[in-house]
C-alpha cells in the first residue's frame, strides 16, 4: 500500500472448483487488466473438483468466520484508503456471510468498502433480495451484481438447490434496492459460461469504468438501461456484447 499511488486495493474471493494456484493466477490477471498495483486474494479450501460441490459448500460456510476476521484485520492494518471487494460464484457466499456479521457488529464498517462486486453469485435469488441486499449491500458504498442466462454452472446449482440463483437470469432478473444488476447474458466465453467476469474484454472494460473511474451504470458507455416491473437493470449495449 505504501507503493500504491491511489492507496487502493481489491480483495478477490474465488468460487467453487478452484485451486489455490488458479485463484492466485486469476487475481494476477485481474490486477493486470484493471491496472491495480495492490491486489489481494483470499483462498478458501475448495476441493477443485466438479464432483465436490457439496464439500465446497461446507468449506465455504466454514470459511465465513475466517474471512470476517481477515477483513477486519485488513481494514485496520492495510492503510488502504479505497477497498474494493470482488467475489465470484460460491465465493460470494463467503463474502456476503462475513459482511453480514461485520455489519451487525459495527454498521460503520460498510463505509470502508467503496464497491462490492458479486460476479455470477451462487446464492439463492430470493434469499439475496430478502436477507442480504437490505442488510449489508445497500448504503453509501456501491454494489454491483453481474448475472447471465448462459451460466451453465449456476443452472446446475439450481438443480441441486431447487431454486434460481442470483447470478442466473433464466426465469427472471435479480433486482434489489441499492444494487446495480448487470445482465451479461450476451457475453459468451468458455463453454460453461461461468467466468465471463474475467474472460471478456467487455466485462473487464466495464469493471475498469466502475472501479478505476468510479462511474455508475448510467455513465458507462457499454451499458444500456432496461426497465422491468421490479425495477431497473442494465445490459451490455449492441456492439459491446460479443466476447473479446
N, C-alpha and C positions, 0 to 999 in steps of 0.2 A: 504493500500500500504506500510505502514511503516513495517508491519509484513511480507511482501512478499519478499522472498529471491531474486527472479528474477525480482522484480519490474514489473511484467507482469499482465495484466488484460484482460479479454474478456468481450465484451458487446454484449448481446444477444437480438434480436428483434423478438418476436414471430409472428406467422402468423394469418390467418383467423380462426374464430371459436375457440378461446382460451380464457379461463377465466384468471383473474389475478392470481388466486391460481395455476392453471395449468402452467402458464408461470413461476412462481416462482419455482414450483416443477421441471420443465424441466431444468431450469438454475442450480438448485442444483444438479440434476442428472449429467448434463454435467460437472460441476465443479468437481464432484467426479470421473467420468470416465476419464476426461482429466488430473486430478491431478492439478487443479488450486486452489489457495487459495485467489484469488481476483476476484470472479465472479460478474457481474453486469447484470441486465436485465432492459430493457426499455419496459414498458407496455403502449400500446395504446388501446383505448376503443373498442375492439372487442365485438360484441354482444354475442359471444359464442353460435351461433345458425347456423345450416346449412342453414336455410331459410333466413338468414340475410346477404347474400353475398354482395348485393348492398349497404347495410348500412355500412358494414365493409369497402368496397371500399371508400366510402365517408369519413369515420373516418380515414382511413389510409392516404388519401390525406391531410386531415386536420392536421394530426399529424406531417407532414414533418417539418414544421417550428419549432415546439416544440422540435423535435428530433435534428434538426440542432443546436438549442441553447444549448441543453443538451450536444452534442458532443463538441462544442466549450468550454463549461464550464469544461467538463471532461478533455480535453486536457490541459487546462490552470491550473487546480487546483488539479488534482489527483496525480501528481508526478509519474505517470506510465511511465516507460521507453519503454515498449513494450505494444502495444494495438492491440487486435485482434477483429474485428467486425464480428459477426455471425448473419445472418438473415435467417428466414425461410418463404417460401410461400409468402403471401401478405406483410409480414414484410420487404421483400426485396425492395418493392416499397418505404416504409418509409425510409429505409437506403439509397438507391441509390438517391432518390429525395433530401434528406438532404445533401448528399455528393456533389451532383452536384452543389448546391447553395454554399456550403462552398468552393469548389474548384474555382468557379467563383470569389468569394471574395478574396481568398488567396490560390493560387495553391500550396504553400509550405505545407499546412496542410495535403495533401495526404501522405507526408512522415512520419507523426505521427502514421500512421496505418500500422503495419507490414503485416497484412494479412486481406483481406476481403473474407469471406466465404458466398456464396449465395447458400442455400440449397433449392432445389425444387422451384426456383424463379417463382412466378406468375406474370411474366412480359412478354409483347408481345415480341416474339423472335426477330423480325426484329427491333423493337424499341431499344431493348437491344444492338444489334450489331451496329446500326447506331448512336444512340444518347447517350447511356450510357457508353459502353465499351471504345470508343475512348476518351471520355472527362474526365472520373474520375477513371476508373478501371485499365487501363494500366499505368505503371510507375514503380517507384522504389519499392513500396510495392507490394506484391503478391496478386493475385486474383484467387479464386477457385470457380468453379460452379459445383454443383452436380445435375445431372439430371437423369431421368428414364422414360422408356416407360411403366412401371407398375404403374404409379401415376394416379389413377383414379380421384383424386380431381382436378388435372390440366387438365385432359381430360374434366371434367365438366366445368372448367373455359374457356376452348377453345370453348365449346358450347355457353357459354354466350357471349364471346368476338368475336367469329368468326375466330380467328387466333391462331396459335400454341403458346404455352408459352415457355419461355426459359428453364424451368425445365422439359419439356416433350420432350423426344427423338423420339416419334412416328412421322414418316414422315421426320425426319432429326435431326441432332445434331447441337446445337448452338455453333459455334466456332468463336472466336474473338481474334485478336492480343492482347497479354498480359494477356489473361485469360486461366487458366488451366481447361478445361472441363473434368469432370469425369462422365462417363456413369455408373450409378449404377443399370441398368435395371435387372441385375441378382440377385440383393438383394431383398428378399421378407420378409416383416414384417407383419404389420396389413393388414386387408382386403382392406383398402383404398390405401395402399402403399405410403402414403404421409409423413410418419415420419421416414423413413429409416435412415436419417442422425443421429438420436439419439437412434434408437432402434436396430440397427445392430452392432454386435461386429466388423465386418469387416470395416464398415464405421468409427466407433469410433476409431478403430486402425489406420486407415488412417489419421484421424484428429489428432491423437496424434503424428504421424510421421510428419505431416505438421506443427503443431503449437508448440509442445514441442521440437521436434528435428530439426525443420526448414528445412525439406527435400522437395525438389521439386519433381514432379511426377516421374522423371526418376531415383530417388534414393529411391523410396518407393516400397518395395517388393510386396505389394498386387496388384500393378497396372501393366498393360501391355499397350504399345502404339498401337494406331490404326491410320493408315494413311487414310485420306479422301481427296476428291478433294479440299475441302475448307480449309484443314489444318490437324493438328494432334489433337487427343483427347486421352483419357485414359479410360480403362475399368478394372474392377476387374478380376484378373487372376483366372484361374480354380483352385479350391481348396480354394479360398477366397470368392467365390460368395455366398454360402448358408448363409441364415440368422442365426445369433447366439443369 
